[in-house]
Amino acid sequence: MAISGDALATMSLQEMLDTYQPTKCAECGVTLHETTTGCRTVGPKCVCSDCYFRTMSDGLEQYPICIPRMHRGG
């Protein structure tokens, strides 16, 4: 559906959301924009950067990344 520039300029926010149906975060429901909120794919769903890193940090606290070290002597 083509929309003229004049119609787009006078379109209300609700009309724009109904027309374009933007993707929302599966966790918090915020509208995703690549430059402001991020858009990361986790499995079959898209989440914002805040939810993505919150989930990643929870996983890292549960299973921390350890550096193998050599022990001398023994």
Secondary structure in CASP SS format (residue, H / E / C, confidence):
PFRMAT SS
TARGET T0000
AUTHOR 0000-0000-0000
METHOD secondary structure of the structure
MODEL  1
M C 1.00
A C 1.00
I C 1.00
S C 1.00
G H 1.00
D H 1.00
A H 1.00
L H 1.00
A H 1.00
T H 1.00
M C 1.00
S C 1.00
L H 1.00
Q H 1.00
E H 1.00
M H 1.00
L H 1.00
D H 1.00
T H 1.00
Y H 1.00
Q C 1.00
P C 1.00
T C 1.00
K E 1.00
C C 1.00
A C 1.00
E C 1.00
C C 1.00
G C 1.00
V C 1.00
T E 1.00
L C 1.00
H C 1.00
E C 1.00
T C 1.00
T C 1.00
T C 1.00
G C 1.00
C C 1.00
R E 1.00
T E 1.00
V E 1.00
G C 1.00
P C 1.00
K E 1.00
C E 1.00
V E 1.00
C C 1.00
S H 1.00
D H 1.00
C H 1.00
Y H 1.00
F H 1.00
R H 1.00
T H 1.00
M H 1.00
S H 1.00
D H 1.00
G H 1.00
L H 1.00
E H 1.00
Q H 1.00
Y C 1.00
P C 1.00
I C 1.00
C C 1.00
I C 1.00
P C 1.00
R C 1.00
M C 1.00
H C 1.00
R C 1.00
G C 1.00
G C 1.00
END
